[in-house]
C-alpha cells in the first residue's frame, strides 16, 4: 500500500470495547499550510496526501477559487481526470491489495502484469481513449460480460445474482470473491451512511462551521450525533443504494463502482462542488474511491498576495476508521479464534488509505 511517511499505522483491536481502533493522522495540514501563498496550497496538499494527490490538488484548487469568489466548478477535463484516477485507484486496490490483505486469498497469475495491459496504465492513450477502452478490458479480464450488463444484473439482485456470478464466472476477480463470500457475508456492520450532498445549501455551511471551529472535528468527525461512514455505497448519484450492512456488500460496492466509472457517463458519476462561504472563505468537495473528501480554506489578503490563514481537510478515512465508528463497532463484536482474520476482512472492506495491523483479541492475549 502506497502511503505517505507522514501517515500512522492504524491498529485494530477485535473483541475490545470501544474505542477499537488506535492511531490517527497528525494535523499536518493546519500546521504546514498556515501562512503559505494561496496558489501553493494545491501542490502542498498533493504532497501531503500522496495516495490521492491529484484529487487533493483538484479540491484544493476549487476551494481556493471559491474563497476568492471566482468560478470554482470542476471543468470537463477535471471530471475526466477524476473519473480515470478513481477507477485506477479502485482497480489497483482490488487487483493488488485484496489478494495480499484478505485472509486465504491468493493472486491468480501476475496482477502487476495484468494491470500493465489495463488501458488506465497505457501511456500511449489519452484520457478519452483510456475511458473508451476500459469497458472491454473489464469484460475480458474481470467480469466475463460487459460492465453495464454486470451492473444491471447486480442491481436487480445484489445477493442472489452476484453469488451465482462468483460461482460460475472465470477469472481472478470471481475466484477471489468466491473464496471470500462465506466469510464476508457473515461479517455484518452497522448502517449509518454519510449523506451530506442531498441538501448542500444547508449541510455544507454547517459542516464548514464545524471544520473551522472544532479543533478535533476533522480527525474525529460525527454528524447529527452519530459517527457515519462514506464510500462507494454512499454515492449521491446512486438512484437506489444498497445498504452496506456487511463486509460482502462493501466489497461488491467497489466492483460496482468500477463499472459505474467505466460507463459512458462515468465522468459524471462522482459528485463534487464548491461553495463561497464569506469573503476569503470557501470550501470544495468531491466523492473519491474511498468516499467523500472535503477541503475548507480561509485566506488572508487578495489576489496573488493572498495567503492561507487556515485550512482543514476532512478525508474518508477519518469517518471510516473513527475509534467509535461503524468499523470499530463491528470489530468490538468479534470473538473467537477467527477474530483476527475477520478484522482483516472488515478493514479491507472499509479500505483505509494508510497501513493497518490487527492486534490479538483479548482472549488470545490472556492465554499467551
Secondary structure as the mmCIF struct_conf table of DSSP 4:
data_model
#
loop_
_struct_conf.conf_type_id
_struct_conf.id
_struct_conf.beg_label_comp_id
_struct_conf.beg_label_asym_id
_struct_conf.beg_label_seq_id
_struct_conf.end_label_comp_id
_struct_conf.end_label_asym_id
_struct_conf.end_label_seq_id
TURN_TY1_P TURN_TY1_P1 UNK A 5 UNK A 6
STRN STRN1 UNK A 10 UNK A 13
TURN_TY1_P TURN_TY1_P2 UNK A 14 UNK A 15
HELX_LH_PP_P HELX_LH_PP_P1 UNK A 16 UNK A 17
BEND BEND1 UNK A 18 UNK A 18
HELX_LH_PP_P HELX_LH_PP_P2 UNK A 19 UNK A 19
STRN STRN2 UNK A 21 UNK A 22
HELX_RH_AL_P HELX_RH_AL_P1 UNK A 28 UNK A 33
TURN_TY1_P TURN_TY1_P3 UNK A 34 UNK A 35
BEND BEND2 UNK A 36 UNK A 36
STRN STRN3 UNK A 37 UNK A 37
HELX_RH_3T_P HELX_RH_3T_P1 UNK A 38 UNK A 40
HELX_RH_AL_P HELX_RH_AL_P2 UNK A 41 UNK A 48
BEND BEND3 UNK A 49 UNK A 49
HELX_RH_3T_P HELX_RH_3T_P2 UNK A 50 UNK A 52
HELX_RH_AL_P HELX_RH_AL_P3 UNK A 53 UNK A 67
TURN_TY1_P TURN_TY1_P4 UNK A 68 UNK A 69
BEND BEND4 UNK A 70 UNK A 70
HELX_LH_PP_P HELX_LH_PP_P3 UNK A 73 UNK A 75
HELX_RH_AL_P HELX_RH_AL_P4 UNK A 76 UNK A 92
HELX_RH_PI_P HELX_RH_PI_P1 UNK A 93 UNK A 97
HELX_RH_AL_P HELX_RH_AL_P5 UNK A 98 UNK A 101
BEND BEND5 UNK A 102 UNK A 102
TURN_TY1_P TURN_TY1_P5 UNK A 103 UNK A 104
BEND BEND6 UNK A 108 UNK A 109
HELX_RH_AL_P HELX_RH_AL_P6 UNK A 111 UNK A 116
TURN_TY1_P TURN_TY1_P6 UNK A 117 UNK A 117
BEND BEND7 UNK A 118 UNK A 118
HELX_RH_3T_P HELX_RH_3T_P3 UNK A 119 UNK A 121
TURN_TY1_P TURN_TY1_P7 UNK A 123 UNK A 124
BEND BEND8 UNK A 125 UNK A 125
HELX_RH_AL_P HELX_RH_AL_P7 UNK A 127 UNK A 138
HELX_RH_PI_P HELX_RH_PI_P2 UNK A 139 UNK A 143
BEND BEND9 UNK A 144 UNK A 145
HELX_RH_AL_P HELX_RH_AL_P8 UNK A 147 UNK A 156
TURN_TY1_P TURN_TY1_P8 UNK A 158 UNK A 159
HELX_RH_AL_P HELX_RH_AL_P9 UNK A 160 UNK A 168
BEND BEND10 UNK A 171 UNK A 171
HELX_RH_AL_P HELX_RH_AL_P10 UNK A 172 UNK A 186
STRN STRN4 UNK A 188 UNK A 188
STRN STRN5 UNK A 193 UNK A 193
BEND BEND11 UNK A 197 UNK A 199
HELX_RH_AL_P HELX_RH_AL_P11 UNK A 200 UNK A 213
TURN_TY1_P TURN_TY1_P9 UNK A 215 UNK A 219
BEND BEND12 UNK A 220 UNK A 220
STRN STRN6 UNK A 223 UNK A 223
TURN_TY1_P TURN_TY1_P10 UNK A 224 UNK A 225
STRN STRN7 UNK A 226 UNK A 226
STRN STRN8 UNK A 229 UNK A 229
BEND BEND13 UNK A 231 UNK A 231
HELX_RH_3T_P HELX_RH_3T_P4 UNK A 232 UNK A 234
TURN_TY1_P TURN_TY1_P11 UNK A 236 UNK A 237
TURN_TY1_P TURN_TY1_P12 UNK A 239 UNK A 240
HELX_LH_PP_P HELX_LH_PP_P4 UNK A 241 UNK A 243
STRN STRN9 UNK A 246 UNK A 246
HELX_RH_AL_P HELX_RH_AL_P12 UNK A 247 UNK A 261
TURN_TY1_P TURN_TY1_P13 UNK A 262 UNK A 262
BEND BEND14 UNK A 263 UNK A 263
TURN_TY1_P TURN_TY1_P14 UNK A 264 UNK A 265
HELX_RH_3T_P HELX_RH_3T_P5 UNK A 266 UNK A 268
BEND BEND15 UNK A 269 UNK A 270
STRN STRN10 UNK A 272 UNK A 278
TURN_TY1_P TURN_TY1_P15 UNK A 279 UNK A 280
STRN STRN11 UNK A 281 UNK A 288
TURN_TY1_P TURN_TY1_P16 UNK A 289 UNK A 290
STRN STRN12 UNK A 291 UNK A 300
BEND BEND16 UNK A 301 UNK A 302
HELX_RH_3T_P HELX_RH_3T_P6 UNK A 303 UNK A 305
STRN STRN13 UNK A 307 UNK A 314
HELX_RH_AL_P HELX_RH_AL_P13 UNK A 316 UNK A 320
TURN_TY1_P TURN_TY1_P17 UNK A 321 UNK A 321
TURN_TY1_P TURN_TY1_P18 UNK A 323 UNK A 324
BEND BEND17 UNK A 325 UNK A 325
HELX_RH_AL_P HELX_RH_AL_P14 UNK A 326 UNK A 332
TURN_TY1_P TURN_TY1_P19 UNK A 333 UNK A 333
BEND BEND18 UNK A 336 UNK A 336
TURN_TY1_P TURN_TY1_P20 UNK A 337 UNK A 338
HELX_RH_AL_P HELX_RH_AL_P15 UNK A 339 UNK A 350
BEND BEND19 UNK A 353 UNK A 354
STRN STRN14 UNK A 356 UNK A 359
HELX_LH_PP_P HELX_LH_PP_P5 UNK A 360 UNK A 361
HELX_RH_AL_P HELX_RH_AL_P16 UNK A 362 UNK A 366
TURN_TY1_P TURN_TY1_P21 UNK A 367 UNK A 367
#
